[in-house]
Amino acid sequence: MSRTTPAGRFAELVSEPPLTYLTDWRMTLAAGQLAESTAPVAAIAHRVGYSDALGFSAAFKRFHGVSPSKYRQDAGTSARCGQST
C-alpha cells in the first residue's frame, strides 16, 4: 500500500492532513510546556520532536506569531495579572 492511501484516509477522518495535525499537536504541547515550566527552549524543542532549537523556534513563530521566549514571557505576564493579591 502506498503512503497516499492512509494519508488520504487520515485527512478524511480528522479533516486535515497528517503533517498539519502533527504540527498543531506539537505546537500545542510546546506552548503548554513553555507556559508551565522553566525548561530551556532547546529541551522543549527536543521533547516535542524537533532536533534543534532553531528549527523549532522558526516553526513556533510561524504557528503562534511570536518566538517561544516571547510566548513564555507573555504567558507569565498573563498568569501574574490573573492572580489576586
Biopython code that builds the backbone (N, CA, C, O; Angstrom):
import numpy as np
from Bio.PDB.StructureBuilder import StructureBuilder

atoms = [
    (1, "MET", "N", (0.848, -1.167, 0.000)),
    (1, "MET", "CA", (0.000, 0.000, 0.000)),
    (1, "MET", "C", (0.899, 1.237, 0.000)),
    (1, "MET", "O", (1.892, 1.280, 0.726)),
    (2, "SER", "N", (0.568, 2.210, -0.784)),
    (2, "SER", "CA", (1.331, 3.459, -0.815)),
    (2, "SER", "C", (0.963, 4.324, 0.391)),
    (2, "SER", "O", (-0.043, 4.080, 1.057)),
    (3, "ARG", "N", (1.777, 5.323, 0.659)),
    (3, "ARG", "CA", (1.503, 6.229, 1.778)),
    (3, "ARG", "C", (0.306, 7.129, 1.504)),
    (3, "ARG", "O", (-0.294, 7.671, 2.431)),
    (4, "THR", "N", (-0.033, 7.285, 0.253)),
    (4, "THR", "CA", (-1.143, 8.159, -0.128)),
    (4, "THR", "C", (-2.468, 7.669, 0.448)),
    (4, "THR", "O", (-3.285, 8.473, 0.894)),
    (5, "THR", "N", (-2.682, 6.371, 0.440)),
    (5, "THR", "CA", (-3.952, 5.815, 0.905)),
    (5, "THR", "C", (-4.200, 6.092, 2.390)),
    (5, "THR", "O", (-5.258, 6.622, 2.731)),
    (6, "PRO", "N", (-3.259, 5.753, 3.292)),
    (6, "PRO", "CA", (-3.523, 6.061, 4.697)),
    (6, "PRO", "C", (-3.558, 7.566, 4.982)),
    (6, "PRO", "O", (-4.321, 8.016, 5.836)),
    (7, "ALA", "N", (-2.739, 8.341, 4.274)),
    (7, "ALA", "CA", (-2.753, 9.792, 4.480)),
    (7, "ALA", "C", (-4.100, 10.376, 4.060)),
    (7, "ALA", "O", (-4.638, 11.256, 4.731)),
    (8, "GLY", "N", (-4.636, 9.883, 2.952)),
    (8, "GLY", "CA", (-5.945, 10.350, 2.499)),
    (8, "GLY", "C", (-7.045, 9.963, 3.470)),
    (8, "GLY", "O", (-7.950, 10.753, 3.739)),
    (9, "ARG", "N", (-6.968, 8.755, 3.991)),
    (9, "ARG", "CA", (-7.965, 8.289, 4.966)),
    (9, "ARG", "C", (-7.881, 9.105, 6.258)),
    (9, "ARG", "O", (-8.900, 9.480, 6.839)),
    (10, "PHE", "N", (-6.646, 9.373, 6.696)),
    (10, "PHE", "CA", (-6.445, 10.194, 7.898)),
    (10, "PHE", "C", (-7.081, 11.572, 7.697)),
    (10, "PHE", "O", (-7.834, 12.048, 8.547)),
    (11, "ALA", "N", (-6.771, 12.202, 6.568)),
    (11, "ALA", "CA", (-7.321, 13.531, 6.280)),
    (11, "ALA", "C", (-8.843, 13.506, 6.229)),
    (11, "ALA", "O", (-9.503, 14.455, 6.653)),
    (12, "GLU", "N", (-9.386, 12.428, 5.713)),
    (12, "GLU", "CA", (-10.838, 12.278, 5.642)),
    (12, "GLU", "C", (-11.458, 12.190, 7.038)),
    (12, "GLU", "O", (-12.502, 12.788, 7.299)),
    (13, "LEU", "N", (-10.814, 11.445, 7.924)),
    (13, "LEU", "CA", (-11.342, 11.240, 9.277)),
    (13, "LEU", "C", (-11.113, 12.430, 10.202)),
    (13, "LEU", "O", (-11.970, 12.757, 11.023)),
    (14, "VAL", "N", (-9.950, 13.081, 10.066)),
    (14, "VAL", "CA", (-9.558, 14.131, 11.006)),
    (14, "VAL", "C", (-9.793, 15.535, 10.434)),
    (14, "VAL", "O", (-9.709, 16.523, 11.163)),
    (15, "SER", "N", (-10.079, 15.620, 9.174)),
    (15, "SER", "CA", (-10.346, 16.878, 8.469)),
    (15, "SER", "C", (-9.108, 17.745, 8.257)),
    (15, "SER", "O", (-9.231, 18.945, 8.010)),
    (16, "GLU", "N", (-7.919, 17.153, 8.350)),
    (16, "GLU", "CA", (-6.691, 17.853, 7.992)),
    (16, "GLU", "C", (-5.608, 16.819, 7.695)),
    (16, "GLU", "O", (-5.661, 15.700, 8.206)),
    (17, "PRO", "N", (-4.633, 17.185, 6.877)),
    (17, "PRO", "CA", (-3.573, 16.245, 6.527)),
    (17, "PRO", "C", (-2.742, 15.843, 7.751)),
    (17, "PRO", "O", (-2.682, 16.593, 8.725)),
    (18, "PRO", "N", (-2.107, 14.677, 7.711)),
    (18, "PRO", "CA", (-1.341, 14.194, 8.866)),
    (18, "PRO", "C", (-0.259, 15.158, 9.352)),
    (18, "PRO", "O", (-0.114, 15.355, 10.558)),
    (19, "LEU", "N", (0.494, 15.755, 8.447)),
    (19, "LEU", "CA", (1.566, 16.659, 8.883)),
    (19, "LEU", "C", (1.030, 17.943, 9.511)),
    (19, "LEU", "O", (1.647, 18.491, 10.424)),
    (20, "THR", "N", (-0.094, 18.416, 9.035)),
    (20, "THR", "CA", (-0.729, 19.588, 9.653)),
    (20, "THR", "C", (-1.186, 19.241, 11.068)),
    (20, "THR", "O", (-0.989, 20.018, 12.002)),
    (21, "TYR", "N", (-1.790, 18.084, 11.213)),
    (21, "TYR", "CA", (-2.228, 17.621, 12.527)),
    (21, "TYR", "C", (-1.039, 17.486, 13.474)),
    (21, "TYR", "O", (-1.102, 17.923, 14.624)),
    (22, "LEU", "N", (0.043, 16.882, 12.990)),
    (22, "LEU", "CA", (1.234, 16.697, 13.810)),
    (22, "LEU", "C", (1.823, 18.033, 14.241)),
    (22, "LEU", "O", (2.202, 18.194, 15.401)),
    (23, "THR", "N", (1.904, 18.980, 13.338)),
    (23, "THR", "CA", (2.430, 20.307, 13.679)),
    (23, "THR", "C", (1.547, 20.982, 14.718)),
    (23, "THR", "O", (2.060, 21.539, 15.689)),
    (24, "ASP", "N", (0.239, 20.944, 14.536)),
    (24, "ASP", "CA", (-0.688, 21.533, 15.509)),
    (24, "ASP", "C", (-0.494, 20.908, 16.885)),
    (24, "ASP", "O", (-0.453, 21.609, 17.896)),
    (25, "TRP", "N", (-0.375, 19.596, 16.913)),
    (25, "TRP", "CA", (-0.213, 18.876, 18.175)),
    (25, "TRP", "C", (1.099, 19.257, 18.851)),
    (25, "TRP", "O", (1.127, 19.536, 20.049)),
    (26, "ARG", "N", (2.189, 19.269, 18.078)),
    (26, "ARG", "CA", (3.497, 19.639, 18.629)),
    (26, "ARG", "C", (3.494, 21.066, 19.176)),
    (26, "ARG", "O", (4.022, 21.321, 20.258)),
    (27, "MET", "N", (2.903, 21.988, 18.432)),
    (27, "MET", "CA", (2.900, 23.392, 18.855)),
    (27, "MET", "C", (2.007, 23.604, 20.090)),
    (27, "MET", "O", (2.295, 24.457, 20.930)),
    (28, "THR", "N", (0.941, 22.835, 20.190)),
    (28, "THR", "CA", (0.076, 22.909, 21.371)),
    (28, "THR", "C", (0.813, 22.381, 22.599)),
    (28, "THR", "O", (0.768, 22.995, 23.665)),
    (29, "LEU", "N", (1.489, 21.247, 22.449)),
    (29, "LEU", "CA", (2.295, 20.703, 23.554)),
    (29, "LEU", "C", (3.385, 21.680, 23.961)),
    (29, "LEU", "O", (3.590, 21.931, 25.148)),
    (30, "ALA", "N", (4.083, 22.230, 22.977)),
    (30, "ALA", "CA", (5.175, 23.157, 23.256)),
    (30, "ALA", "C", (4.676, 24.404, 23.969)),
    (30, "ALA", "O", (5.316, 24.874, 24.909)),
    (31, "ALA", "N", (3.553, 24.943, 23.540)),
    (31, "ALA", "CA", (3.003, 26.139, 24.171)),
    (31, "ALA", "C", (2.675, 25.865, 25.640)),
    (31, "ALA", "O", (2.953, 26.694, 26.507)),
    (32, "GLY", "N", (2.096, 24.722, 25.908)),
    (32, "GLY", "CA", (1.790, 24.361, 27.292)),
    (32, "GLY", "C", (3.045, 24.241, 28.139)),
    (32, "GLY", "O", (3.081, 24.705, 29.278)),
    (33, "GLN", "N", (4.074, 23.616, 27.578)),
    (33, "GLN", "CA", (5.322, 23.452, 28.320)),
    (33, "GLN", "C", (6.023, 24.784, 28.531)),
    (33, "GLN", "O", (6.615, 25.010, 29.587)),
    (34, "LEU", "N", (5.967, 25.663, 27.550)),
    (34, "LEU", "CA", (6.575, 26.983, 27.712)),
    (34, "LEU", "C", (5.873, 27.779, 28.811)),
    (34, "LEU", "O", (6.520, 28.484, 29.586)),
    (35, "ALA", "N", (4.568, 27.663, 28.870)),
    (35, "ALA", "CA", (3.797, 28.417, 29.853)),
    (35, "ALA", "C", (3.927, 27.848, 31.262)),
    (35, "ALA", "O", (3.843, 28.590, 32.241)),
    (36, "GLU", "N", (4.132, 26.535, 31.370)),
    (36, "GLU", "CA", (4.080, 25.890, 32.685)),
    (36, "GLU", "C", (5.422, 25.476, 33.259)),
    (36, "GLU", "O", (5.483, 25.029, 34.405)),
    (37, "SER", "N", (6.508, 25.612, 32.493)),
    (37, "SER", "CA", (7.797, 25.162, 33.005)),
    (37, "SER", "C", (8.885, 26.192, 32.737)),
    (37, "SER", "O", (8.692, 27.154, 31.993)),
    (38, "THR", "N", (10.005, 25.968, 33.349)),
    (38, "THR", "CA", (11.166, 26.825, 33.116)),
    (38, "THR", "C", (12.227, 26.084, 32.299)),
    (38, "THR", "O", (13.371, 26.530, 32.220)),
    (39, "ALA", "N", (11.856, 24.974, 31.702)),
    (39, "ALA", "CA", (12.786, 24.198, 30.882)),
    (39, "ALA", "C", (13.295, 25.057, 29.729)),
    (39, "ALA", "O", (12.548, 25.874, 29.190)),
    (40, "PRO", "N", (14.556, 24.882, 29.347)),
    (40, "PRO", "CA", (15.087, 25.631, 28.209)),
    (40, "PRO", "C", (14.314, 25.334, 26.925)),
    (40, "PRO", "O", (13.769, 24.244, 26.754)),
    (41, "VAL", "N", (14.276, 26.305, 26.041)),
    (41, "VAL", "CA", (13.577, 26.141, 24.768)),
    (41, "VAL", "C", (14.124, 24.931, 24.013)),
    (41, "VAL", "O", (13.353, 24.190, 23.402)),
    (42, "ALA", "N", (15.423, 24.723, 24.044)),
    (42, "ALA", "CA", (16.026, 23.575, 23.345)),
    (42, "ALA", "C", (15.490, 22.249, 23.894)),
    (42, "ALA", "O", (15.255, 21.314, 23.128)),
    (43, "ALA", "N", (15.300, 22.163, 25.194)),
    (43, "ALA", "CA", (14.772, 20.937, 25.795)),
    (43, "ALA", "C", (13.324, 20.710, 25.371)),
    (43, "ALA", "O", (12.928, 19.583, 25.075)),
    (44, "ILE", "N", (12.551, 21.762, 25.342)),
    (44, "ILE", "CA", (11.155, 21.648, 24.916)),
    (44, "ILE", "C", (11.101, 21.269, 23.440)),
    (44, "ILE", "O", (10.285, 20.439, 23.039)),
    (45, "ALA", "N", (11.965, 21.872, 22.637)),
    (45, "ALA", "CA", (12.031, 21.531, 21.212)),
    (45, "ALA", "C", (12.272, 20.038, 21.034)),
    (45, "ALA", "O", (11.607, 19.383, 20.232)),
    (46, "HIS", "N", (13.214, 19.514, 21.776)),
    (46, "HIS", "CA", (13.532, 18.087, 21.684)),
    (46, "HIS", "C", (12.347, 17.231, 22.142)),
    (46, "HIS", "O", (12.035, 16.219, 21.513)),
    (47, "ARG", "N", (11.694, 17.626, 23.222)),
    (47, "ARG", "CA", (10.546, 16.863, 23.748)),
    (47, "ARG", "C", (9.403, 16.752, 22.749)),
    (47, "ARG", "O", (8.712, 15.735, 22.698)),
    (48, "VAL", "N", (9.206, 17.803, 21.951)),
    (48, "VAL", "CA", (8.077, 17.782, 21.012)),
    (48, "VAL", "C", (8.478, 17.337, 19.608)),
    (48, "VAL", "O", (7.681, 17.427, 18.674)),
    (49, "GLY", "N", (9.728, 16.853, 19.459)),
    (49, "GLY", "CA", (10.111, 16.215, 18.214)),
    (49, "GLY", "C", (10.991, 16.999, 17.271)),
    (49, "GLY", "O", (11.170, 16.588, 16.124)),
    (50, "TYR", "N", (11.545, 18.108, 17.706)),
    (50, "TYR", "CA", (12.454, 18.874, 16.863)),
    (50, "TYR", "C", (13.890, 18.560, 17.259)),
    (50, "TYR", "O", (14.187, 18.404, 18.444)),
    (51, "SER", "N", (14.775, 18.466, 16.286)),
    (51, "SER", "CA", (16.160, 18.101, 16.570)),
    (51, "SER", "C", (16.993, 19.289, 17.023)),
    (51, "SER", "O", (18.040, 19.110, 17.645)),
    (52, "ASP", "N", (16.543, 20.497, 16.720)),
    (52, "ASP", "CA", (17.299, 21.662, 17.177)),
    (52, "ASP", "C", (16.362, 22.820, 17.512)),
    (52, "ASP", "O", (15.246, 22.908, 16.999)),
    (53, "ALA", "N", (16.838, 23.696, 18.378)),
    (53, "ALA", "CA", (16.028, 24.811, 18.856)),
    (53, "ALA", "C", (15.745, 25.824, 17.757)),
    (53, "ALA", "O", (14.687, 26.454, 17.758)),
    (54, "LEU", "N", (16.673, 25.992, 16.821)),
    (54, "LEU", "CA", (16.489, 26.972, 15.755)),
    (54, "LEU", "C", (15.307, 26.612, 14.855)),
    (54, "LEU", "O", (14.465, 27.460, 14.559)),
    (55, "GLY", "N", (15.248, 25.362, 14.424)),
    (55, "GLY", "CA", (14.121, 24.914, 13.598)),
    (55, "GLY", "C", (12.805, 24.982, 14.353)),
    (55, "GLY", "O", (11.777, 25.374, 13.801)),
    (56, "PHE", "N", (12.849, 24.594, 15.625)),
    (56, "PHE", "CA", (11.652, 24.671, 16.465)),
    (56, "PHE", "C", (11.185, 26.110, 16.609)),
    (56, "PHE", "O", (9.997, 26.398, 16.464)),
    (57, "SER", "N", (12.121, 27.018, 16.897)),
    (57, "SER", "CA", (11.761, 28.430, 17.092)),
    (57, "SER", "C", (11.116, 29.015, 15.849)),
    (57, "SER", "O", (10.140, 29.759, 15.944)),
    (58, "ALA", "N", (11.658, 28.683, 14.680)),
    (58, "ALA", "CA", (11.082, 29.181, 13.423)),
    (58, "ALA", "C", (9.666, 28.635, 13.229)),
    (58, "ALA", "O", (8.756, 29.379, 12.862)),
    (59, "ALA", "N", (9.481, 27.340, 13.475)),
    (59, "ALA", "CA", (8.152, 26.740, 13.326)),
    (59, "ALA", "C", (7.174, 27.315, 14.346)),
    (59, "ALA", "O", (6.021, 27.591, 14.017)),
    (60, "PHE", "N", (7.632, 27.494, 15.577)),
    (60, "PHE", "CA", (6.773, 28.031, 16.626)),
    (60, "PHE", "C", (6.324, 29.446, 16.278)),
    (60, "PHE", "O", (5.156, 29.794, 16.448)),
    (61, "LYS", "N", (7.264, 30.262, 15.788)),
    (61, "LYS", "CA", (6.922, 31.637, 15.436)),
    (61, "LYS", "C", (5.941, 31.681, 14.268)),
    (61, "LYS", "O", (5.028, 32.507, 14.253)),
    (62, "ARG", "N", (6.128, 30.793, 13.290)),
    (62, "ARG", "CA", (5.182, 30.711, 12.169)),
    (62, "ARG", "C", (3.789, 30.354, 12.666)),
    (62, "ARG", "O", (2.796, 30.900, 12.186)),
    (63, "PHE", "N", (3.714, 29.452, 13.614)),
    (63, "PHE", "CA", (2.434, 28.950, 14.109)),
    (63, "PHE", "C", (1.749, 29.932, 15.054)),
    (63, "PHE", "O", (0.558, 30.207, 14.912)),
    (64, "HIS", "N", (2.511, 30.467, 16.030)),
    (64, "HIS", "CA", (1.924, 31.318, 17.071)),
    (64, "HIS", "C", (2.119, 32.816, 16.837)),
    (64, "HIS", "O", (1.474, 33.633, 17.494)),
    (65, "GLY", "N", (2.991, 33.178, 15.918)),
    (65, "GLY", "CA", (3.207, 34.591, 15.624)),
    (65, "GLY", "C", (4.207, 35.280, 16.531)),
    (65, "GLY", "O", (4.502, 36.460, 16.340)),
    (66, "VAL", "N", (4.732, 34.571, 17.509)),
    (66, "VAL", "CA", (5.755, 35.108, 18.412)),
    (66, "VAL", "C", (6.791, 34.020, 18.678)),
    (66, "VAL", "O", (6.517, 32.833, 18.502)),
    (67, "SER", "N", (7.978, 34.434, 19.102)),
    (67, "SER", "CA", (9.020, 33.460, 19.415)),
    (67, "SER", "C", (8.646, 32.683, 20.674)),
    (67, "SER", "O", (7.813, 33.140, 21.458)),
    (68, "PRO", "N", (9.250, 31.519, 20.875)),
    (68, "PRO", "CA", (8.972, 30.765, 22.100)),
    (68, "PRO", "C", (9.279, 31.565, 23.373)),
    (68, "PRO", "O", (8.535, 31.491, 24.351)),
    (69, "SER", "N", (10.371, 32.324, 23.354)),
    (69, "SER", "CA", (10.723, 33.126, 24.535)),
    (69, "SER", "C", (9.670, 34.199, 24.819)),
    (69, "SER", "O", (9.290, 34.416, 25.970)),
    (70, "LYS", "N", (9.209, 34.859, 23.773)),
    (70, "LYS", "CA", (8.173, 35.893, 23.939)),
    (70, "LYS", "C", (6.867, 35.254, 24.400)),
    (70, "LYS", "O", (6.167, 35.815, 25.244)),
    (71, "TYR", "N", (6.535, 34.089, 23.856)),
    (71, "TYR", "CA", (5.325, 33.380, 24.275)),
    (71, "TYR", "C", (5.392, 33.076, 25.765)),
    (71, "TYR", "O", (4.424, 33.289, 26.496)),
    (72, "ARG", "N", (6.546, 32.575, 26.209)),
    (72, "ARG", "CA", (6.729, 32.254, 27.629)),
    (72, "ARG", "C", (6.603, 33.518, 28.486)),
    (72, "ARG", "O", (5.953, 33.505, 29.531)),
    (73, "GLN", "N", (7.219, 34.589, 28.042)),
    (73, "GLN", "CA", (7.155, 35.855, 28.770)),
    (73, "GLN", "C", (5.707, 36.342, 28.868)),
    (73, "GLN", "O", (5.255, 36.745, 29.940)),
    (74, "ASP", "N", (4.989, 36.304, 27.758)),
    (74, "ASP", "CA", (3.589, 36.747, 27.749)),
    (74, "ASP", "C", (2.711, 35.847, 28.607)),
    (74, "ASP", "O", (1.798, 36.331, 29.277)),
    (75, "ALA", "N", (2.973, 34.547, 28.595)),
    (75, "ALA", "CA", (2.197, 33.612, 29.415)),
    (75, "ALA", "C", (2.429, 33.891, 30.887)),
    (75, "ALA", "O", (1.493, 33.806, 31.683)),
    (76, "GLY", "N", (3.656, 34.224, 31.268)),
    (76, "GLY", "CA", (3.961, 34.565, 32.653)),
    (76, "GLY", "C", (3.280, 35.848, 33.080)),
    (76, "GLY", "O", (2.787, 35.955, 34.202)),
    (77, "THR", "N", (3.253, 36.816, 32.187)),
    (77, "THR", "CA", (2.590, 38.086, 32.479)),
    (77, "THR", "C", (1.095, 37.873, 32.653)),
    (77, "THR", "O", (0.489, 38.441, 33.562)),
    (78, "SER", "N", (0.492, 37.054, 31.785)),
    (78, "SER", "CA", (-0.943, 36.770, 31.881)),
    (78, "SER", "C", (-1.272, 36.066, 33.184)),
    (78, "SER", "O", (-2.288, 36.359, 33.813)),
    (79, "ALA", "N", (-0.418, 35.142, 33.589)),
    (79, "ALA", "CA", (-0.664, 34.397, 34.831)),
    (79, "ALA", "C", (-0.575, 35.328, 36.031)),
    (79, "ALA", "O", (-1.387, 35.237, 36.953)),
    (80, "ARG", "N", (0.399, 36.216, 36.024)),
    (80, "ARG", "CA", (0.545, 37.146, 37.152)),
    (80, "ARG", "C", (-0.609, 38.128, 37.207)),
    (80, "ARG", "O", (-1.057, 38.495, 38.294)),
    (81, "CYS", "N", (-1.096, 38.558, 36.054)),
    (81, "CYS", "CA", (-2.211, 39.508, 36.015)),
    (81, "CYS", "C", (-3.503, 38.848, 36.508)),
    (81, "CYS", "O", (-4.374, 39.527, 37.051)),
    (82, "GLY", "N", (-3.631, 37.548, 36.324)),
    (82, "GLY", "CA", (-4.832, 36.841, 36.733)),
    (82, "GLY", "C", (-4.872, 36.498, 38.212)),
    (82, "GLY", "O", (-5.917, 36.095, 38.723)),
    (83, "GLN", "N", (-3.749, 36.651, 38.910)),
    (83, "GLN", "CA", (-3.708, 36.320, 40.337)),
    (83, "GLN", "C", (-4.233, 37.475, 41.167)),
    (83, "GLN", "O", (-4.013, 38.642, 40.841)),
    (84, "SER", "N", (-4.920, 37.145, 42.227)),
    (84, "SER", "CA", (-5.386, 38.193, 43.137)),
    (84, "SER", "C", (-4.364, 38.371, 44.248)),
    (84, "SER", "O", (-3.660, 37.431, 44.617)),
    (85, "THR", "N", (-4.290, 39.578, 44.772)),
    (85, "THR", "CA", (-3.334, 39.860, 45.853)),
    (85, "THR", "C", (-3.995, 39.960, 47.183)),
    (85, "THR", "O", (-3.325, 40.193, 48.189)),
]
sb = StructureBuilder()
sb.init_structure("model")
sb.init_model(0)
sb.init_chain("A")
sb.init_seg("    ")
for serial, (resi, resn, name, xyz) in enumerate(atoms, 1):
    if name == "N":
        sb.init_residue(resn, " ", resi, " ")
    sb.init_atom(name, np.array(xyz, "f"), 0.0, 1.0, " ", f" {name:<3s}", serial, name[0])
structure = sb.get_structure()
